[in-house]
Amino acid sequence: MHIRNFTCLLSFFAFIVLIPLQSDAQGCVAIRGTASCGAGLSANLSSGEFQAGTGLRYFKSFRHFRGSEEEHHRIEEGTEVVNHSAFLDLQLNYGITDRLYAGAVIPFVYHSRSSMYEHGGNPPNGLGERHTTTAYGLSDIRLELGFWLFDPMKHSKFNYSLALGVKLPSGKYDYTDTFYNQGENRDEDIEAVVDQSIQPGDGGTGLTVNFSGYQQLSESLILNASLFYLFNFQETNGVLTRRGTSEFSCPDQYAARLGAFYSTNFHSLSAYLGGRLEGVPAQDLVGGSAGYRRPGYAVSVEPGISFDRPRYSLSLTVPVALVRNRTQSYQDKERTAETGEYRHGDAAFADYLINFNFAYRFGGKSDMESHDVMEWDDVDEN
C-alpha cells in the first residue's frame, strides 16, 4: 500500500475516537461525541483538496460502576439504567496549503434511556416500573484549524500535526421528555429535563487541542498516537437537573490513543490494534468545576480493519473496555466535606463501542492522481 494512502487511513482511524463516553467513559459519564484523537480526516491533504466523510458510532451502557468496582447487583435485581446511544458525524476537511488544513464536524445524536428509579423508584420501596426517555437532534458542532509540523512531501515516513479548534453550544442541552409516576403519590406524569447523559449538547463553548502523529516502523507496520483535550470554559449551563438540586456542569473531556497499523497483502485491506483512554475529569483545568457531572474514564483495547483506495476509505473498529472507573465528582467531594459522610455516585458503562467510518477525497491533486491511475489501468488491461 502506498504510504500516502496509508497515512490517509491513519488519520481516518484517528478520527474515530467519541468515544462516546456519555457518555463517555462509554456510558453515563458525560462526554458527548466531541472527544476525538488525531488530525481528523486531514492527513496530507494537498492545497485545494477536500475530504468528506461520515462517522457512525453506537454503544449500549448498562454496567454500573462506583469507582472501579462493578455493582453486579444492579443487573441481578433488574434495576440497571440502560442507555442506547447512536451518533452520526458529518465531516469535511480542506487543505488550505499542503500543511495547513481546516475541518468541521456536524454531529447528530439519538439517545434512549430506560430506567426504574426515574419513574417511581426502584423496588422494594419504589414502584419498579421501567420507562424510557429519549433525546435526539443536532449535537455540538466542532471547527478546527491544524498544521503538519513537517513537510509531508519530504517526510513520508513520519509526521505530527497540532490542531486548535472551537466547540460550539449548538446542541440542545435542556431537552425534555415524559417522566411517569411522579409527585407525592406517584400518580402524575410530568414533562421534565432528561438526564445529562442523553442531552444532545452540554451548553458550553469550548477550546479543543488535538495532537496526532505517526511513525513508519517497516514497509507494512506504522505506529500512531493521538491526544485530545476539550477545555469547557463555562462552569454550568443554567439548566437544573430533574430534581432541581443543582445545574448541569459543562465538563472538560479528554482522550488518548496509541496503536499500530498493519498493511496486509490482501488487496487494500489493513488491520489495526491499539489502546485508548477517554474520560471526563472531576475538575476542569480552567475555570470552576461546580454543577452536576459524572466524571470517570474507560481504558479499552481497540481492534479494527479498513479498506483503503486512492479516493476513499472504509473502516470498522470495536473498542472493548478493559477498565471502567466512575471517579468521585467535585460535587461528591464538596458534600463529603460538608456532611462528613462519604459520597461517591455511580455511572453505567458499556462493554464495547462500534465505530464505522467512510471518507472520500476530491479536488486538488487527488483528482489528477486518480485520473492518472485510471489511464494506467486502462493501458494495462489492454
C-alpha positions in Angstrom: 0.0 0.0 0.0 1.4 3.4 -0.9 2.5 5.5 2.1 0.3 8.4 1.1 -2.8 6.2 1.1 -1.7 4.6 4.3 -1.4 7.9 6.1 -4.9 8.8 4.9 -6.0 5.6 6.6 -4.1 6.6 9.7 -5.9 9.9 10.0 -9.2 8.2 9.2 -8.8 5.8 12.1 -7.5 8.5 14.4 -10.7 10.5 14.0 -12.9 7.6 15.3 -12.4 8.3 19.0 -16.1 9.6 21.0 -15.8 7.8 22.1 -18.9 8.4 23.1 -18.4 8.1 26.8 -21.6 9.7 27.6 -21.1 9.3 27.9 -18.1 8.9 27.7 -16.4 6.7 29.6 -18.8 4.6 27.4 -22.0 5.2 29.3 -23.5 7.7 31.7 -20.3 9.7 32.1 -21.0 12.9 30.4 -19.0 13.2 27.2 -20.9 13.7 24.0 -19.1 12.5 20.9 -16.9 15.6 20.7 -13.9 13.7 22.2 -11.7 12.6 19.4 -8.0 12.0 18.9 -5.9 12.7 15.8 -5.9 15.1 12.9 -9.4 14.3 11.7 -9.6 13.5 8.1 -6.9 15.9 7.1 -3.7 13.8 6.8 -1.6 15.0 3.8 -4.3 16.9 2.1 -2.8 19.0 -0.7 -3.7 22.6 -1.3 -7.2 22.9 -2.5 -8.1 19.3 -1.7 -11.2 18.2 0.2 -12.0 15.2 2.3 -15.6 14.5 3.2 -16.8 11.6 5.4 -19.3 10.2 7.8 -18.8 8.5 11.1 -21.3 6.2 12.7 -21.0 5.1 16.4 -23.2 3.1 18.7 -23.0 1.8 22.3 -25.2 0.4 25.0 -24.3 1.3 28.6 -25.8 -0.8 31.4 -23.0 -2.0 33.8 -22.9 0.2 36.9 -19.6 1.2 38.5 -18.8 3.1 41.6 -15.1 3.7 41.4 -13.6 0.8 39.6 -15.9 -1.8 41.3 -18.8 -3.0 39.3 -22.2 -3.2 41.1 -23.3 -6.6 39.9 -26.5 -6.5 41.9 -28.0 -3.8 39.6 -28.3 -6.3 36.7 -29.2 -9.2 39.0 -32.1 -7.1 40.5 -33.1 -5.6 37.2 -32.6 -2.0 38.4 -29.8 -1.1 35.9 -30.1 2.0 33.8 -29.8 1.2 30.1 -28.7 3.9 27.6 -28.7 3.3 23.9 -26.7 5.9 22.1 -26.1 6.4 18.3 -24.0 9.1 16.7 -23.8 10.3 13.1 -20.9 12.8 12.3 -20.8 14.7 9.0 -17.2 15.7 8.5 -15.4 17.9 6.0 -11.7 18.9 5.8 -10.0 21.3 3.4 -6.3 21.6 2.6 -5.5 25.4 2.7 -1.9 24.6 1.9 0.0 21.2 1.8 0.5 21.6 5.5 -2.3 23.8 6.8 -5.8 22.4 7.0 -9.3 23.3 8.3 -12.0 21.0 9.4 -15.6 20.9 10.5 -17.7 18.2 12.3 -21.5 18.4 12.3 -22.8 15.7 14.7 -26.3 14.3 15.2 -27.3 12.0 18.0 -30.1 9.7 19.1 -30.3 8.6 22.7 -32.8 6.4 24.6 -32.6 5.9 28.4 -34.5 3.1 30.2 -34.8 3.2 34.0 -36.9 2.5 37.0 -35.6 5.0 39.5 -36.6 8.0 37.4 -40.2 6.7 37.0 -41.4 5.9 40.5 -38.3 4.4 42.1 -36.5 1.1 42.2 -38.0 -1.7 44.3 -38.5 -2.6 47.1 -39.5 0.9 48.1 -40.3 2.2 44.6 -42.9 1.1 42.1 -40.4 -0.8 39.9 -41.9 0.3 36.6 -39.4 0.7 33.7 -40.0 3.5 31.3 -37.9 5.2 28.6 -36.9 8.8 27.8 -35.3 9.9 24.5 -33.4 12.8 23.1 -32.2 13.4 19.6 -31.1 16.0 17.1 -28.1 18.2 16.4 -25.2 18.0 18.8 -22.3 20.4 19.4 -20.5 21.4 16.2 -16.7 21.5 16.2 -14.4 23.6 14.0 -10.7 23.1 13.7 -7.5 24.5 12.2 -4.5 22.3 12.1 -0.9 22.3 10.9 1.6 19.5 10.0 4.9 20.2 11.7 6.9 18.7 8.9 6.5 19.0 5.1 4.6 15.9 4.0 6.4 15.8 0.7 9.8 15.5 2.4 8.7 13.4 5.4 6.5 10.5 4.3 7.7 8.1 7.0 6.7 10.2 9.9 4.8 13.4 10.7 3.0 15.2 13.6 0.1 17.6 13.5 -1.2 20.1 16.0 -4.8 21.4 15.7 -6.7 24.0 17.7 -10.5 24.3 17.5 -13.7 25.5 19.0 -16.7 23.5 20.2 -20.0 25.4 19.8 -23.0 25.0 22.0 -25.2 24.1 19.1 -26.8 21.0 20.6 -29.9 21.3 22.7 -29.0 21.0 26.4 -32.4 21.4 28.0 -34.2 18.6 26.2 -37.3 17.3 28.0 -39.5 14.2 27.9 -42.2 12.5 29.9 -41.5 11.0 33.4 -44.0 8.7 34.9 -45.2 8.1 38.5 -44.1 11.5 39.8 -45.5 13.6 42.7 -46.0 12.7 46.3 -48.5 9.9 45.5 -46.6 8.8 42.4 -49.7 9.2 40.2 -48.5 12.1 38.0 -46.9 12.1 34.5 -44.8 15.2 34.0 -42.6 16.8 31.3 -39.1 17.4 32.7 -35.5 17.7 31.6 -33.9 14.4 30.7 -30.7 13.1 32.2 -27.4 14.8 31.4 -26.1 11.6 29.7 -28.6 11.8 26.9 -28.7 15.6 26.4 -27.6 16.3 22.7 -25.3 19.1 23.9 -23.6 20.4 27.1 -24.4 24.2 26.6 -20.7 25.3 26.8 -18.4 26.9 24.3 -15.0 25.2 24.4 -11.5 25.1 23.1 -10.1 21.9 21.6 -6.4 20.9 21.4 -5.7 17.9 19.1 -2.2 16.4 18.6 -1.6 13.4 16.3 1.5 11.7 14.9 2.6 8.6 13.0 5.9 6.8 12.5 6.6 4.1 9.9 8.3 1.1 11.5 8.6 -1.0 8.4 7.0 -1.4 4.9 3.9 -2.9 6.4 3.8 -1.5 10.0 3.0 2.1 11.1 2.7 3.3 14.7 0.3 6.2 15.5 -0.5 8.2 18.6 -3.2 10.8 19.3 -4.1 13.2 22.2 -7.2 15.3 22.6 -8.5 17.7 25.2 -11.6 19.9 25.4 -11.5 22.9 27.6 -15.0 23.9 28.5 -14.8 27.4 29.9 -18.4 27.7 31.1 -18.9 26.2 34.6 -22.6 25.3 34.3 -25.2 25.7 31.6 -28.0 27.2 33.8 -30.3 24.1 33.4 -31.4 22.4 36.7 -31.4 18.7 37.0 -34.8 16.9 37.1 -34.8 17.0 40.9 -33.7 20.7 40.9 -30.8 20.2 43.3 -28.1 21.6 41.0 -27.3 22.8 37.5 -25.7 20.7 34.8 -22.0 21.1 34.6 -20.1 21.9 31.4 -17.2 19.5 31.9 -13.8 19.1 30.2 -13.2 16.0 28.2 -10.0 14.1 27.2 -8.9 11.2 25.1 -5.6 9.4 24.2 -4.9 6.7 21.6 -1.9 4.6 20.7 -1.9 1.8 18.1 -0.3 0.2 15.1 -1.5 -0.4 11.5 -0.5 -3.5 9.6 -0.9 -3.5 5.8 -1.9 -7.0 4.6 -1.2 -8.4 1.1 -4.9 -9.0 0.5 -5.8 -6.2 -1.9 -6.2 -2.9 0.1 -7.2 -4.4 3.4 -5.4 -3.3 6.6 -5.6 -4.3 10.2 -5.3 -2.1 13.4 -4.7 -2.9 17.0 -4.3 -0.3 19.7 -5.5 1.0 23.1 -7.3 4.1 24.1 -8.1 6.1 27.2 -11.1 8.5 27.3 -12.9 10.3 30.1 -14.3 13.3 31.9 -12.2 14.8 34.8 -13.8 15.6 38.1 -12.2 19.1 38.0 -11.7 21.3 34.9 -8.2 22.6 34.1 -9.5 26.2 33.6 -12.5 27.7 35.4 -14.8 26.3 38.0 -16.0 22.7 38.3 -19.3 23.1 40.1 -22.6 21.6 38.9 -23.7 18.1 38.3 -21.4 15.8 36.3 -20.5 12.1 36.3 -16.7 12.0 35.9 -14.8 8.9 35.1 -12.8 7.1 32.4 -12.5 3.9 30.4 -9.4 2.1 29.1 -10.1 -0.1 26.0 -8.3 -2.4 23.6 -9.3 -1.4 20.1 -9.1 -3.9 17.1 -10.1 -2.8 13.7 -10.0 -3.3 9.9 -10.2 -1.0 6.9 -10.4 -1.0 3.2 -8.4 1.8 1.6 -8.4 3.1 -2.0 -6.8 6.3 -3.5 -10.1 8.2 -3.3 -12.0 6.6 -0.5 -11.6 4.6 2.8 -13.9 2.4 4.9 -13.1 1.3 8.4 -14.6 -0.5 11.3 -13.2 -0.6 14.9 -14.7 -2.2 18.0 -13.0 -0.8 21.3 -13.6 -3.3 24.1 -13.5 -1.9 27.7 -10.8 -3.3 30.0 -11.0 -0.8 32.8 -14.0 1.4 33.8 -13.9 3.8 36.7 -16.5 6.3 37.9 -14.4 8.7 39.9 -15.6 10.9 42.8 -17.0 14.1 41.4 -16.3 17.6 42.6 -19.8 17.8 43.9 -19.3 14.5 45.7 -16.2 15.8 47.4 -17.9 19.1 48.4 -20.9 17.2 50.1 -18.5 14.8 51.8 -16.7 17.7 53.3 -19.9 19.5 54.3 -21.7 16.5 55.9 -18.8 14.3 56.9 -20.5 11.4 55.1 -18.6 10.0 52.2 -20.4 10.5 48.9 -19.5 8.7 45.6 -22.0 8.4 42.8 -22.2 5.7 40.2 -22.4 5.5 36.4 -23.3 3.0 33.8 -20.7 1.9 31.2 -20.7 -0.1 28.0 -18.8 -3.3 27.3 -17.8 -2.2 23.8 -18.3 0.5 21.2 -18.9 0.1 17.4 -17.3 2.7 15.1 -17.8 2.7 11.3 -16.3 5.4 9.1 -16.3 6.4 5.4 -14.1 9.1 3.9 -13.9 10.4 0.3 -11.2 12.7 -1.1 -11.7 15.0 -4.1 -10.3 18.2 -5.6 -6.7 19.4 -5.6 -4.0 16.9 -6.6 -6.1 13.9 -5.8 -8.3 14.3 -8.9 -5.3 14.4 -11.1 -3.6 11.4 -9.4 -6.8 9.4 -9.7 -7.1 10.3 -13.4 -3.5 9.1 -14.0 -4.2 5.8 -12.2 -7.3 5.2 -14.3 -5.4 5.8 -17.5 -2.6 3.4 -16.5 -5.1 0.7 -15.6 -6.8 1.0 -19.0 -3.4 0.5 -20.7 -2.5 -2.5 -18.5 -5.8 -4.2 -19.2 -5.5 -3.8 -23.0 
